[in-house]
Structures are given as structure tokens and as C-alpha cells.
């Protein structure tokens, strides 16, 4: 029985945008392996990580090491879960090819065990990047239009909420208190990580509702100082 290694990923907002949870991806991979006579050795996970780069995703790197060592097949739900650029996708494909390993992407029905599958893999990687470029282009156009109409574009800064008119910033009392805490701690010489830990201890959440990090605090400190 041939060996398969699964790889699944969702970005921070991946489940909202794609509607494909980690469990759903895992189930699809397991079902494919069962139906095609593959032994699913392990499923590696990257949760809450962007697909922008492959080298900063430990789950993917572990999956690639395992499948290359086994000379098996790497199974992913879709190419978008594997990589977000043509360069990264092709680098991964070449690495698998050199190790006599294969790639199976369930959504696109790609199977690189055949020459036709290899060709489709390369074509779809290019088309996927083209589609993302088009989306980015449309987004940029929309943002420029909003700016021309006097509407606010970009993030709403921590400490404020966006008014109903889509332009006015309204102070958020809870976040304003957090800003005061950040100023006080920073003035006392506290480190960015120390401030993040103190905000977590007090149960104060970031604008996105995620745990505080030193980089999040740094952005706020820089804005306050500007």
C-alpha cells in the first residue's frame, strides 16, 4: 500500500472566507486515501497561518520532509492550502519530484503520478496566481474610489470605532483605557512583551479579538508616538 501524507491549513480568517475548516479538509483527505488504496500515515497542520510563504509554515515543512522520506504522495484539499504564489507552488512541486514523491490536490483533481497531471499542476498554479492578481487589482480600484469619495480606507486604529457614515472615527471607551495603560507601562520602561502580557492578564483584547503580541503593541506605540 502506498504511503500518503496529508497537509491542511486555514489562515486567520480562512474558515470565514473559504468555508473549509481543518476538520473538513482532514475528512476529505482521509476519504480520498481510503478510496484510492493509500495509507494515510499522518496529517500535518498549520492553523492560523497565512499561505503567503511556505518557509514560515512548520506544518508544511514537516509534511514535505515526511512525504519525501517515504517517497509517497502529499495530499492537500486545494492548491490554495498549499501555497499562494506560483513560485512557491513550483518549488514545492520540484522538491517532491526530485524525491520521487507525488502531489494530489483534491479540489483541482491534480495527481502528479502522470505526465498530464504534472502539466495541469503547473497550469493551474499560474491560473491561481492570475486570479489572485485580478482580485488584488479590483480591491485597489475599489479602495481608490472610496478615498475619492471621502470615505475612510484602511484599518480603524485601536482606540476608535468607525461611525455609521463610514468616515468618522468615534472613540471606543474600553480601548481608550487600554491605550492609557500602554502609555503608562511604556513610560515606566516596560518591554513590549511585558505590556502584551499585562493586557492579556487584564483580559483586554486587541482590535481583532486575538491575543496580544509584542508586534501588535509595537504598532500602537509607534502610532501613539507619531
Backbone bond lengths (Angstrom), bond angles and torsions (degrees), N, CA, C in turn:
res aa  C-N    CA-C-N  psi(-1)  N-CA   C-N-CA  omega(-1)  CA-C   N-CA-C  phi
1 X - - - 1.465 - - 1.532 109.41 -
2 X 1.323 116.97 132.35 1.453 121.33 -179.52 1.530 111.40 -72.35
3 X 1.318 114.79 150.15 1.464 120.75 -178.29 1.525 110.86 -92.51
4 X 1.308 115.84 137.88 1.466 121.66 176.14 1.519 108.91 -124.81
5 X 1.324 115.60 146.57 1.459 122.83 174.80 1.520 106.88 -124.88
6 X 1.318 117.09 128.46 1.459 120.59 -179.96 1.511 111.92 -95.49
7 X 1.315 115.95 150.99 1.465 120.95 173.85 1.524 107.85 -137.31
8 X 1.348 116.16 128.01 1.463 121.25 -179.68 1.526 109.15 -131.13
9 X 1.332 115.38 150.53 1.463 120.20 -177.91 1.520 110.68 -154.79
10 X 1.323 115.88 144.39 1.458 121.92 163.81 1.508 106.87 -132.51
11 X 1.331 116.87 141.37 1.457 120.82 174.24 1.513 107.74 -80.63
12 X 1.329 116.16 -177.48 1.462 120.00 -177.82 1.521 112.07 -54.27
13 X 1.350 116.04 -42.15 1.460 120.02 179.38 1.518 111.32 -113.34
14 X 1.341 116.17 21.02 1.458 119.57 -174.83 1.512 114.39 -61.10
15 X 1.332 116.67 -41.54 1.455 118.56 -177.65 1.526 111.26 -66.95
16 X 1.335 117.00 -31.62 1.457 120.22 179.28 1.522 110.58 -71.06
17 X 1.341 115.16 -44.86 1.460 119.64 -175.23 1.523 112.99 -77.20
18 X 1.321 115.88 -40.44 1.453 119.97 -172.93 1.525 113.83 -97.97
19 X 1.340 116.40 -24.93 1.448 119.49 -177.47 1.504 113.14 69.74
20 X 1.352 117.29 19.48 1.460 121.03 -178.45 1.522 108.02 -120.96
21 X 1.312 117.00 99.06 1.455 121.47 -177.18 1.520 110.44 -76.25
22 X 1.325 115.55 169.91 1.462 120.66 176.57 1.527 110.76 -60.55
23 X 1.325 116.56 -42.32 1.467 119.96 -179.65 1.520 111.35 -63.48
24 X 1.339 116.65 -40.41 1.468 120.29 179.51 1.519 111.03 -64.45
25 X 1.328 116.40 -41.72 1.464 120.05 177.98 1.529 110.70 -63.90
26 X 1.327 115.48 -43.44 1.470 120.09 -179.32 1.530 111.06 -61.57
27 X 1.322 116.51 -42.10 1.466 120.67 -179.07 1.524 111.58 -65.31
28 X 1.337 117.00 -41.21 1.463 120.36 179.21 1.521 111.33 -64.06
29 X 1.328 116.51 -40.74 1.460 120.83 179.66 1.529 110.32 -65.73
30 X 1.339 116.53 -45.14 1.462 120.53 179.81 1.524 111.35 -62.29
31 X 1.326 116.73 -40.42 1.468 120.82 -179.94 1.524 110.90 -65.53
32 X 1.331 117.32 -40.24 1.465 120.46 179.00 1.523 110.64 -63.86
33 X 1.322 116.33 -45.19 1.472 120.31 179.79 1.522 111.18 -60.66
34 X 1.319 116.16 -43.33 1.465 120.57 -179.91 1.525 110.92 -63.44
35 X 1.317 117.01 -40.16 1.455 120.71 -177.27 1.511 114.40 -78.72
36 X 1.351 117.31 -16.13 1.458 120.01 -176.63 1.524 114.01 -116.80
37 X 1.320 115.94 13.57 1.459 119.93 173.46 1.517 114.63 73.60
38 X 1.328 118.00 29.95 1.455 121.78 177.67 1.525 109.90 -105.82
39 X 1.324 115.76 143.61 1.459 121.09 174.52 1.530 108.27 -91.91
40 X 1.328 116.91 112.97 1.459 121.26 -179.39 1.524 108.40 -79.10
41 X 1.329 116.13 100.02 1.457 121.33 -175.05 1.518 112.55 -71.14
42 X 1.332 115.97 -42.42 1.466 119.86 -177.10 1.527 109.49 -164.87
43 X 1.329 115.42 154.47 1.464 121.61 175.10 1.521 107.78 -120.95
44 X 1.323 116.23 121.30 1.456 121.78 179.99 1.530 109.57 -97.96
45 X 1.329 115.18 146.25 1.464 120.35 -171.09 1.525 111.80 -128.54
46 X 1.324 115.60 138.09 1.464 122.49 165.78 1.523 105.98 -123.59
47 X 1.317 116.51 109.88 1.459 120.85 -177.77 1.521 109.82 -107.29
48 X 1.331 116.29 129.93 1.452 120.62 177.53 1.506 113.90 73.64
49 X 1.346 116.96 26.49 1.457 120.71 179.14 1.515 110.35 -120.51
50 X 1.309 115.29 136.82 1.453 120.39 177.72 1.518 110.70 -68.26
51 X 1.337 115.76 151.88 1.461 120.36 177.53 1.505 113.00 -91.34
52 X 1.336 117.58 11.17 1.448 120.56 -175.57 1.506 113.88 -58.10
53 X 1.325 117.98 -36.25 1.461 122.37 178.10 1.507 108.66 -133.63
54 X 1.340 116.07 148.45 1.459 120.08 179.72 1.517 112.90 -90.17
55 X 1.354 116.65 -25.07 1.454 119.11 -173.87 1.524 113.70 -77.97
56 X 1.335 118.28 -8.60 1.463 119.86 178.75 1.525 111.79 -108.21
57 X 1.342 116.46 20.67 1.461 121.14 177.99 1.529 108.65 -117.52
58 X 1.331 118.22 100.02 1.468 121.22 -176.17 1.519 113.45 -60.34
59 X 1.334 117.41 -35.74 1.460 119.53 179.66 1.509 111.78 -62.74
60 X 1.325 117.15 -43.47 1.465 121.00 179.11 1.517 110.83 -64.98
61 X 1.311 117.36 -43.74 1.461 119.84 -179.70 1.529 111.20 -62.05
62 X 1.327 116.85 -39.58 1.469 120.60 177.60 1.526 110.98 -66.59
63 X 1.336 116.15 -39.59 1.463 120.44 179.02 1.529 110.61 -63.66
64 X 1.326 116.68 -42.73 1.461 120.40 179.79 1.530 111.08 -64.94
65 X 1.317 116.59 -42.08 1.465 119.75 178.02 1.526 111.11 -61.57
66 X 1.328 116.28 -43.67 1.462 120.56 -177.92 1.524 111.95 -66.49
67 X 1.328 117.58 -44.40 1.464 120.30 -176.08 1.526 110.83 -72.58
68 X 1.321 117.73 -34.63 1.466 120.06 177.45 1.526 110.87 -67.86
69 X 1.317 116.29 -39.94 1.458 120.58 178.06 1.521 111.04 -63.96
70 X 1.331 116.98 -38.41 1.469 121.59 -178.15 1.526 112.15 -84.70
71 X 1.355 116.69 -11.07 1.475 121.30 -174.46 1.534 109.85 53.85
72 X 1.330 114.24 42.75 1.456 120.41 -176.82 1.510 111.96 -105.81
73 X 1.326 116.22 -146.06 1.459 121.98 -178.00 1.524 109.40 -124.72
74 X 1.317 115.84 131.01 1.460 121.02 174.88 1.523 107.59 -88.91
75 X 1.327 116.76 122.48 1.466 122.03 -176.83 1.523 109.20 -108.95
76 X 1.331 116.12 124.94 1.469 121.34 177.29 1.516 108.69 -128.42
77 X 1.324 115.73 156.20 1.467 120.32 179.14 1.520 110.86 -67.74
78 X 1.327 116.96 -41.94 1.456 121.47 178.99 1.520 109.34 -157.74
79 X 1.330 116.40 162.78 1.462 120.28 178.47 1.519 111.37 -62.15
80 X 1.336 117.57 -29.69 1.457 120.28 -179.72 1.523 111.72 -66.27
81 X 1.336 117.09 -25.11 1.462 120.57 175.86 1.521 110.97 -77.26
82 X 1.338 115.89 -24.83 1.461 120.64 -176.49 1.519 111.73 -82.63
83 X 1.332 117.51 -48.89 1.464 121.42 -176.38 1.513 109.48 -158.43
84 X 1.349 116.40 162.54 1.450 120.78 -178.93 1.522 112.85 -117.68
85 X 1.331 117.80 8.18 1.460 120.07 177.13 1.520 108.98 -137.76
86 X 1.327 115.86 151.38 1.463 120.51 178.17 1.517 110.50 -60.28
87 X 1.332 116.19 -40.89 1.464 120.07 -178.24 1.520 111.48 -58.75
88 X 1.337 116.72 -51.24 1.466 120.20 -179.24 1.529 111.45 -63.11
89 X 1.326 116.20 -41.28 1.465 120.05 -179.36 1.516 110.95 -61.07
90 X 1.329 117.15 -45.52 1.463 120.74 -178.70 1.526 111.71 -70.31
91 X 1.339 116.85 -34.85 1.469 119.77 176.81 1.519 110.06 -62.91
92 X 1.335 116.36 -43.04 1.464 120.69 177.85 1.526 110.04 -62.82
93 X 1.347 116.38 -44.37 1.458 120.19 179.05 1.515 112.62 -60.53
94 X 1.334 116.72 -40.90 1.467 120.54 179.21 1.521 111.31 -67.54
95 X 1.325 115.98 -38.69 1.471 119.57 178.37 1.527 110.91 -62.47
96 X 1.323 116.09 -43.32 1.461 120.12 178.52 1.528 110.68 -65.15
97 X 1.326 116.31 -41.94 1.463 120.78 -178.09 1.521 111.06 -62.39
98 X 1.340 117.17 -43.27 1.468 121.18 -179.84 1.527 111.98 -64.05
99 X 1.324 116.24 -28.33 1.469 120.86 -179.48 1.525 112.00 -92.06
100 X 1.348 116.16 7.16 1.478 120.96 -176.41 1.522 111.77 59.54
101 X 1.324 115.20 34.52 1.470 121.29 176.15 1.528 108.02 -109.49
102 X 1.316 115.91 162.81 1.464 121.03 -176.45 1.520 111.41 -120.45
103 X 1.323 114.29 168.56 1.461 121.45 177.70 1.518 109.05 -127.59
104 X 1.322 115.88 132.74 1.460 121.61 175.18 1.527 107.80 -125.45
105 X 1.326 116.31 121.21 1.457 121.91 175.44 1.520 107.82 -112.45
106 X 1.321 116.54 116.05 1.461 121.20 -170.16 1.523 113.13 -68.75
107 X 1.317 118.26 -42.23 1.470 120.20 -176.79 1.519 112.04 -64.13
108 X 1.332 116.62 -42.51 1.461 120.67 -178.92 1.520 112.99 -89.88
109 X 1.358 116.04 -3.44 1.468 121.81 -178.84 1.525 111.46 55.57
110 X 1.312 114.32 46.68 1.462 120.78 178.29 1.529 108.78 -96.88
111 X 1.312 115.98 133.82 1.454 121.96 177.62 1.530 106.49 -140.92
112 X 1.329 117.38 106.66 1.460 120.78 -173.41 1.525 113.88 -81.20
113 X 1.320 116.88 13.85 1.470 118.32 173.46 1.523 110.95 -73.18
114 X 1.332 117.15 -11.66 1.469 120.71 178.56 1.532 110.01 -119.24
115 X 1.343 116.54 158.40 1.465 121.61 177.89 1.521 110.43 -62.44
116 X 1.335 116.74 -39.72 1.458 120.65 179.10 1.523 110.62 -63.94
117 X 1.323 116.26 -38.08 1.461 120.37 178.27 1.517 111.65 -64.69
118 X 1.345 116.35 -41.33 1.466 120.22 177.28 1.532 110.88 -61.43
119 X 1.339 117.01 -42.15 1.454 120.27 -179.99 1.529 110.58 -64.50
120 X 1.332 117.37 -44.82 1.452 121.45 179.87 1.529 110.79 -62.50
121 X 1.313 115.93 -37.55 1.467 121.56 179.11 1.525 110.26 -58.02
122 X 1.319 116.79 -48.15 1.464 120.54 -178.66 1.534 111.45 -67.97
123 X 1.319 116.51 -39.97 1.461 120.12 -179.52 1.530 111.47 -65.19
124 X 1.329 116.17 -44.93 1.457 119.96 -177.96 1.523 112.10 -68.20
125 X 1.325 116.58 -32.34 1.454 119.59 177.25 1.526 110.51 -61.92
126 X 1.333 116.19 -42.30 1.459 120.84 178.60 1.528 110.68 -67.31
127 X 1.334 117.06 -43.87 1.462 120.52 -179.22 1.526 111.78 -64.91
128 X 1.335 116.28 -36.36 1.464 119.81 179.76 1.522 110.45 -64.28
129 X 1.336 117.00 -41.55 1.455 119.60 178.75 1.536 110.34 -67.64
130 X 1.337 117.50 -37.75 1.460 121.15 177.91 1.524 110.90 -59.78
131 X 1.341 116.44 -42.69 1.463 120.63 179.22 1.526 110.93 -63.27
132 X 1.344 117.12 -41.87 1.465 120.28 179.26 1.530 111.04 -65.11
133 X 1.338 116.13 -37.90 1.458 119.86 178.04 1.533 110.71 -63.34
134 X 1.335 116.30 -39.68 1.460 120.03 178.31 1.529 111.12 -63.93
135 X 1.325 116.38 -42.35 1.464 120.91 178.77 1.521 110.25 -62.04
136 X 1.342 116.21 -44.17 1.464 120.69 179.34 1.527 110.90 -62.67
137 X 1.321 115.65 -38.48 1.460 120.62 179.58 1.530 111.12 -65.29
138 X 1.345 116.23 -42.71 1.463 120.30 178.94 1.530 110.70 -66.45
139 X 1.332 115.99 -37.91 1.463 119.97 179.24 1.520 110.80 -64.10
140 X 1.329 116.84 -43.33 1.462 121.27 178.92 1.518 110.97 -61.41
141 X 1.333 116.71 -42.44 1.461 121.38 178.93 1.527 111.02 -62.08
142 X 1.336 115.93 -43.21 1.467 120.97 -179.91 1.526 111.02 -64.65
143 X 1.338 116.49 -39.62 1.464 120.23 179.97 1.528 110.50 -65.99
144 X 1.317 116.75 -40.39 1.459 119.99 178.53 1.526 111.19 -63.98
145 X 1.332 116.05 -38.05 1.460 120.42 178.79 1.528 110.33 -64.41
146 X 1.328 116.39 -44.26 1.456 119.86 179.62 1.528 110.89 -61.83
147 X 1.343 115.87 -41.61 1.458 119.92 179.92 1.526 110.40 -63.89
148 X 1.331 116.22 -39.28 1.468 120.77 179.44 1.523 111.47 -65.73
149 X 1.337 116.78 -28.80 1.463 121.54 179.18 1.526 112.49 -86.48
150 X 1.323 115.59 2.37 1.457 119.82 178.96 1.511 114.04 83.01
151 X 1.334 117.52 9.01 1.459 120.77 178.67 1.522 109.78 -85.23
152 X 1.314 115.72 152.98 1.452 120.22 -178.75 1.523 110.39 -74.83
153 X 1.337 115.65 139.20 1.458 120.97 174.87 1.525 108.11 -124.03
154 X 1.305 116.59 156.22 1.454 120.81 -179.37 1.520 112.14 89.57
155 X 1.332 114.99 -172.96 1.458 121.06 -175.92 1.530 112.09 -72.74
156 X 1.316 114.34 147.94 1.460 120.10 170.09 1.523 106.29 -82.93
157 X 1.325 118.95 122.77 1.464 120.66 -175.09 1.522 112.21 -65.31
158 X 1.325 114.86 148.44 1.458 120.72 176.62 1.520 108.83 -59.38
159 X 1.328 115.62 134.20 1.458 121.23 -176.66 1.505 112.43 108.03
160 X 1.341 116.36 -9.86 1.464 121.14 -177.70 1.524 111.16 -137.39
161 X 1.320 115.28 160.58 1.461 123.81 170.32 1.524 107.39 -121.85
162 X 1.321 115.42 158.67 1.453 120.16 179.47 1.520 109.76 -87.84
163 X 1.336 116.15 130.13 1.451 121.02 -179.39 1.512 112.70 -69.27
164 X 1.315 116.32 168.51 1.464 122.15 -176.99 1.522 112.32 -63.47
165 X 1.342 117.20 -21.72 1.466 119.66 -179.25 1.526 112.82 -80.17
166 X 1.354 115.70 -3.37 1.461 119.54 178.33 1.514 113.69 76.65
167 X 1.321 117.92 8.02 1.463 121.48 -177.54 1.525 112.55 -131.30
168 X 1.333 116.33 -46.14 1.462 121.68 -174.06 1.525 112.03 -73.86
169 X 1.334 115.14 136.72 1.460 120.89 174.93 1.520 109.20 -95.41
170 X 1.336 115.55 130.81 1.466 121.75 -179.05 1.518 108.16 -115.36
171 X 1.314 117.10 133.26 1.458 120.43 -178.77 1.529 111.33 -62.93
172 X 1.334 115.06 136.66 1.458 122.47 175.17 1.527 106.76 -100.35
173 X 1.336 118.64 112.52 1.473 121.61 -173.64 1.526 113.86 -55.78
174 X 1.328 117.27 -43.71 1.468 121.00 -178.17 1.523 110.30 -65.22
175 X 1.323 116.41 -44.25 1.454 120.22 -178.82 1.527 111.18 -71.15
176 X 1.327 117.87 -30.97 1.459 120.90 175.93 1.531 110.39 -64.46
177 X 1.334 116.77 -37.82 1.466 120.74 176.02 1.526 110.33 -64.06
178 X 1.326 115.93 -39.05 1.462 120.25 178.41 1.529 110.49 -64.57
179 X 1.333 116.39 -38.86 1.465 120.08 177.50 1.526 110.56 -61.83
180 X 1.317 116.24 -39.62 1.466 120.53 178.95 1.531 110.09 -63.44
181 X 1.317 116.43 -39.54 1.469 121.22 178.88 1.524 109.85 -64.97
182 X 1.322 115.96 -43.43 1.467 120.22 179.93 1.521 110.48 -61.89
183 X 1.340 117.09 -44.17 1.466 120.68 178.73 1.535 110.90 -60.77
184 X 1.322 114.89 -45.51 1.472 120.13 -177.63 1.525 111.25 -62.84
185 X 1.329 116.65 -47.47 1.464 120.60 -178.38 1.521 111.52 -66.07
186 X 1.345 116.40 -39.87 1.465 119.72 -179.23 1.517 110.42 -67.37
187 X 1.336 116.81 -38.89 1.469 120.80 178.49 1.528 111.25 -64.67
188 X 1.337 115.49 -29.50 1.465 120.61 179.48 1.527 111.84 -82.00
189 X 1.335 116.61 0.03 1.465 120.07 177.00 1.519 114.62 91.57
190 X 1.327 117.48 11.84 1.463 120.11 -179.91 1.530 110.38 -68.69
191 X 1.330 116.30 144.94 1.460 121.09 178.80 1.524 110.22 -74.75
192 X 1.326 116.17 164.16 1.465 120.44 178.57 1.529 110.70 -61.83
193 X 1.335 116.46 -42.38 1.470 119.75 178.81 1.526 111.13 -66.34
194 X 1.338 115.92 -35.35 1.459 119.50 177.88 1.517 111.41 -65.74
195 X 1.338 116.34 -39.23 1.466 120.51 177.83 1.522 110.04 -65.78
196 X 1.335 116.39 -43.50 1.469 120.31 178.71 1.524 110.57 -59.47
197 X 1.337 116.81 -42.54 1.462 120.95 -179.96 1.527 111.40 -65.11
198 X 1.335 116.17 -38.36 1.465 119.90 -179.54 1.530 111.02 -68.68
199 X 1.328 117.42 -39.44 1.462 120.66 177.21 1.524 110.58 -63.53
200 X 1.320 116.43 -39.34 1.469 120.63 177.13 1.528 109.83 -64.87
201 X 1.324 116.28 -42.99 1.467 120.43 -178.48 1.521 110.86 -61.07
202 X 1.346 117.01 -34.84 1.460 121.29 -178.54 1.529 112.57 -84.79
203 X 1.327 115.97 -1.30 1.464 119.27 178.10 1.510 114.12 75.98
204 X 1.330 117.39 20.52 1.462 121.64 178.42 1.519 108.57 -88.43
205 X 1.319 116.78 131.31 1.457 120.36 -178.19 1.521 111.27 -102.21
206 X 1.316 114.95 157.55 1.466 120.76 177.13 1.528 109.51 -75.00
207 X 1.314 116.38 175.25 1.466 120.97 -178.44 1.526 110.84 -57.97
208 X 1.337 116.93 -37.99 1.465 120.82 -178.94 1.525 112.64 -85.70
209 X 1.342 116.89 -2.70 1.457 120.24 -179.51 1.512 113.55 80.53
210 X 1.330 116.36 11.16 1.463 120.58 -179.16 1.527 110.16 -96.56
211 X 1.349 117.30 164.34 1.466 119.73 177.78 1.529 111.11 -59.98
212 X 1.314 115.41 150.75 1.469 120.71 179.68 1.518 110.87 -74.46
213 X 1.321 116.08 144.27 1.464 122.31 173.35 1.521 107.95 -129.15
214 X 1.318 116.14 164.75 1.462 118.83 -179.82 1.529 111.24 -64.22
215 X 1.345 117.11 -32.01 1.461 120.00 -179.59 1.534 111.00 -69.73
216 X 1.344 116.68 -36.35 1.466 120.21 177.05 1.528 110.18 -64.05
217 X 1.340 115.46 -44.07 1.464 120.03 178.28 1.527 110.13 -63.68
218 X 1.344 116.58 -39.33 1.469 120.79 -179.06 1.520 111.43 -59.57
219 X 1.349 116.79 -42.87 1.460 120.10 179.67 1.528 111.17 -61.30
220 X 1.326 115.50 -40.78 1.471 119.57 -179.35 1.522 110.37 -69.42
221 X 1.323 116.78 -42.30 1.472 120.99 178.82 1.522 110.13 -60.84
222 X 1.337 116.46 -42.87 1.464 119.98 179.59 1.527 110.99 -62.51
223 X 1.334 116.32 -40.23 1.477 120.41 -179.22 1.524 110.20 -67.99
224 X 1.332 116.16 -40.26 1.467 119.38 -179.97 1.524 110.49 -63.56
225 X 1.336 115.50 -38.53 1.465 120.22 -176.81 1.514 112.99 -76.68
226 X 1.358 116.26 -20.11 1.472 119.72 -176.27 1.511 111.68 -68.49
